[in-house]
Amino acid sequence: MDSDSPLGSQPDLTGAEGVLVAGPAGEGTPVAAPPTWGYRDLAYFALFSVCALCLVSVVIVAGFMGLNLWAGWNLSIDAPQVKAPLSILIQMLLSAVVLGYIYMVITAKYELPFGPAIGWVAPRQPAPLYLGSGVLLAFTVAAVSTLLPKAEGPVPLEELLADKGSILLVALFGVVIAPLVEELVFRGFIYPVFERKHGPTIAILLTSVPFAVLHGPQYAWRWQILILLLGVAIVFGTVRARTGSVVTTTLIHVAYNATLFGALLATMGQLNDT
């Protein structure tokens, strides 16, 4: 574990399963570190998440269709005023279920305190520093994107942004909820497993790739966007490794998303004025 990690002085939280650690001072007999979550838990988590996504989607869509029939709305599920709210509702419910699963694994299965175990600890530097870093990261990504070949045609995410109401709804989720959920999952739950086994550098890469892939469907698998997202994820992972805190990456993530959505809203305002 990185020496900057707040968990470094708590072997009961960081020791990998089956690893021997030194006993108390004055005792030469090594003791086995209490187990913590590992690869098997990540496999179960991946399977649970896929099943949860399918179930949540079916429940939400069936609920809408039933309400649509009962109220006589005759709204298509692909209608612009329906697609964004349904998508956000599915993601919100899925986020709650997934975080609940992680919480139970850490606190019930391994009997660890959730916050310290997952890296939800106060950052050493003031919050504005990380928020400013997120804004700078967003401008950097925007600048780099101009050097890549431009992707032609709309992407699925743009289909959710049919009007200002939909944009505000998606932006609210993207700034307030998505960064928290993604950081707790990738840099909080997944990252420590790889770091304990392979060190921070490999852990950063092994969490950054699935992070980018997860966003692939939103951007029609445009390689230009996926490369940028991979770079962003590497930045988040590096900050996680250096600070030992998921709070820091969440603050950067929030500011990064807020800057992008702010630019999008400003662009829409300019288009409406012309």
C-alpha positions in Angstrom: 0.0 0.0 0.0 1.2 3.5 -0.8 2.8 5.2 2.2 0.5 8.2 1.7 -2.5 6.0 2.1 -4.5 6.7 5.3 -5.0 3.0 5.6 -1.2 2.3 5.7 -1.1 2.2 9.5 -4.1 -0.1 9.8 -3.0 -3.6 8.7 -6.3 -5.0 9.6 -7.8 -3.1 6.7 -5.1 -3.4 4.1 -3.6 -6.9 4.6 -4.4 -9.2 1.7 -6.0 -12.5 2.5 -3.5 -15.1 3.5 -0.6 -12.6 4.0 1.3 -12.8 7.2 2.0 -9.6 9.1 4.2 -8.9 12.1 2.7 -9.3 15.5 2.7 -6.7 18.3 6.0 -5.1 19.4 8.0 -7.6 21.4 6.4 -10.6 19.8 8.2 -12.4 17.0 5.4 -14.7 15.9 3.7 -13.5 12.7 -0.1 -13.4 12.6 -2.4 -13.7 9.6 -3.9 -10.4 8.5 -7.7 -10.5 8.6 -9.1 -11.1 5.1 -10.4 -8.3 2.9 -12.2 -8.3 -0.4 -10.4 -9.7 -3.4 -10.7 -11.0 -7.0 -13.6 -13.4 -6.2 -15.6 -10.5 -4.7 -14.9 -8.4 -7.8 -16.2 -11.3 -10.0 -19.3 -11.6 -7.9 -19.8 -7.8 -8.0 -19.5 -7.8 -11.8 -22.1 -10.6 -12.1 -24.4 -8.9 -9.6 -24.1 -5.5 -11.4 -25.1 -7.0 -14.8 -28.1 -8.9 -13.2 -29.1 -5.7 -11.4 -29.0 -3.6 -14.5 -31.2 -6.1 -16.4 -33.7 -6.3 -13.5 -33.8 -2.6 -12.8 -34.3 -1.8 -16.5 -37.2 -4.3 -16.8 -38.9 -2.9 -13.7 -38.6 0.7 -14.7 -39.6 0.2 -18.3 -42.5 -2.1 -17.3 -43.6 0.5 -14.7 -43.6 3.3 -17.3 -45.5 1.2 -19.8 -48.1 0.3 -17.2 -48.4 4.0 -16.1 -48.5 5.1 -19.7 -51.4 2.7 -20.4 -53.3 3.5 -17.3 -53.0 7.3 -17.7 -53.7 7.2 -21.5 -50.5 9.1 -22.4 -49.7 7.2 -25.5 -46.0 8.2 -25.1 -43.3 6.2 -26.9 -40.5 5.0 -24.8 -38.1 6.6 -27.4 -39.8 10.0 -27.1 -37.3 12.7 -26.2 -39.3 13.8 -23.2 -39.4 10.2 -21.9 -35.9 8.8 -22.8 -33.9 11.0 -20.5 -36.0 10.7 -17.4 -36.2 6.9 -17.8 -32.5 6.6 -18.4 -31.7 8.7 -15.3 -34.2 6.8 -13.2 -32.6 3.5 -14.2 -29.1 4.7 -13.4 -30.2 6.2 -10.0 -31.8 3.0 -8.9 -28.9 0.9 -10.2 -26.5 3.2 -8.4 -28.3 2.7 -5.1 -28.4 -1.1 -5.5 -24.7 -1.3 -6.5 -23.5 0.8 -3.6 -25.7 -1.1 -1.2 -24.1 -4.3 -2.4 -20.6 -2.9 -1.9 -21.5 -1.6 1.5 -22.7 -5.0 2.6 -19.6 -6.8 1.3 -17.3 -4.5 3.2 -19.3 -4.1 6.4 -21.2 -7.4 6.7 -18.9 -9.9 5.0 -15.6 -8.5 6.1 -16.7 -6.5 9.1 -14.6 -3.4 8.1 -15.6 0.2 8.7 -16.9 1.4 5.3 -15.3 4.8 5.1 -11.7 4.0 6.0 -11.8 0.7 4.1 -12.9 2.2 0.9 -10.8 5.3 1.1 -13.5 7.8 2.0 -11.2 9.9 4.2 -10.7 13.6 4.4 -8.1 15.0 1.9 -4.9 16.5 3.2 -5.2 19.6 0.9 -8.1 22.0 0.8 -11.1 21.0 -1.3 -10.8 24.0 -3.7 -7.5 22.7 -4.8 -9.0 19.5 -6.1 -12.1 21.3 -7.6 -9.7 23.6 -9.5 -7.8 20.6 -10.7 -11.0 19.2 -12.1 -11.7 22.4 -14.0 -8.2 22.4 -15.4 -8.5 18.8 -16.4 -11.7 19.5 -18.3 -10.0 22.3 -20.3 -7.0 20.2 -20.9 -9.1 17.3 -22.3 -11.1 19.8 -24.5 -7.8 21.2 -25.9 -6.4 17.7 -26.6 -9.6 16.7 -28.3 -9.0 19.3 -31.0 -5.9 17.4 -32.0 -7.7 14.2 -32.6 -9.8 13.4 -35.8 -13.3 14.6 -35.4 -16.0 12.0 -34.9 -18.9 12.3 -37.3 -22.5 11.9 -36.4 -24.4 12.0 -33.1 -23.7 9.6 -30.2 -26.3 8.0 -27.9 -25.7 10.4 -25.1 -26.7 13.3 -27.4 -30.0 11.7 -28.0 -30.8 12.2 -24.3 -30.1 15.9 -24.7 -33.1 16.7 -26.8 -34.2 19.9 -24.9 -32.9 22.1 -22.1 -35.0 20.2 -19.5 -33.4 16.9 -20.4 -29.9 18.5 -20.4 -30.5 19.9 -16.9 -31.7 16.5 -15.7 -28.7 14.6 -17.2 -26.3 17.4 -16.0 -27.7 17.1 -12.4 -27.1 13.4 -12.4 -23.7 13.7 -14.1 -22.4 16.3 -11.6 -24.0 15.2 -8.3 -24.5 11.4 -8.4 -22.4 9.8 -11.2 -19.0 11.1 -9.9 -19.7 9.8 -6.4 -20.9 6.4 -7.6 -18.1 5.9 -10.1 -15.4 6.9 -7.7 -16.7 4.6 -4.9 -16.9 1.7 -7.3 -13.7 2.1 -9.4 -11.3 3.9 -7.1 -12.9 2.8 -3.8 -13.9 -0.8 -4.3 -12.0 -2.1 -7.4 -8.7 -0.2 -7.1 -7.5 -1.5 -3.7 -7.8 -5.1 -4.9 -5.3 -4.5 -7.7 -3.1 -2.3 -5.6 -2.7 -4.9 -2.9 -1.7 -7.5 -5.5 0.2 -5.6 -8.1 1.0 -2.1 -6.8 -0.4 1.3 -7.7 0.8 1.5 -11.3 -0.9 -1.7 -12.5 -3.9 -0.9 -10.3 -4.3 2.5 -12.0 -4.3 0.9 -15.5 -6.5 -2.0 -14.5 -9.2 0.3 -13.2 -8.9 2.9 -15.9 -9.6 0.6 -18.8 -12.9 -0.7 -17.5 -13.8 2.9 -16.6 -13.4 4.0 -20.2 -15.2 0.9 -21.5 -18.1 1.5 -19.2 -18.7 4.8 -21.0 -18.3 3.3 -24.4 -22.0 2.7 -25.2 -22.8 6.4 -24.4 -20.4 7.5 -27.1 -21.0 4.9 -29.7 -17.5 3.4 -29.0 -15.8 6.4 -30.7 -12.1 5.7 -30.1 -11.3 9.4 -29.9 -13.6 9.8 -26.9 -12.5 6.5 -25.3 -8.8 7.5 -25.4 -9.7 10.8 -23.7 -11.7 9.0 -21.0 -8.8 6.6 -20.5 -6.5 9.5 -19.9 -9.0 11.1 -17.4 -9.3 7.8 -15.6 -5.6 7.5 -15.3 -5.5 11.0 -13.7 -8.2 9.9 -11.2 -6.3 6.7 -10.4 -3.0 8.6 -9.9 -4.6 11.0 -7.5 -6.1 8.0 -5.6 -2.7 6.4 -5.4 -1.0 9.5 -4.2 -3.6 10.7 -1.7 -5.1 7.4 -0.5 -8.5 9.2 -0.6 -11.5 8.7 -2.8 -12.8 12.1 -1.6 -10.1 13.8 -3.6 -10.9 12.0 -6.9 -14.6 12.6 -6.3 -14.0 16.4 -6.0 -11.9 16.4 -9.2 -14.5 14.3 -11.0 -17.4 16.6 -9.9 -15.6 19.7 -11.1 -14.6 18.0 -14.3 -18.1 17.0 -15.2 -19.6 20.3 -14.0 -17.2 22.2 -16.4 -18.1 20.0 -19.4 -21.9 20.4 -18.7 -21.5 24.1 -18.1 -19.8 24.5 -21.5 -22.6 22.4 -23.1 -25.3 24.6 -21.6 -23.4 27.8 -22.6 -23.2 26.4 -26.2 -26.9 25.7 -26.2 -27.7 29.2 -25.0 -25.6 30.7 -27.8 -27.3 28.5 -30.4 -30.8 29.6 -29.1 -29.8 33.2 -29.3 -28.9 32.9 -33.0 
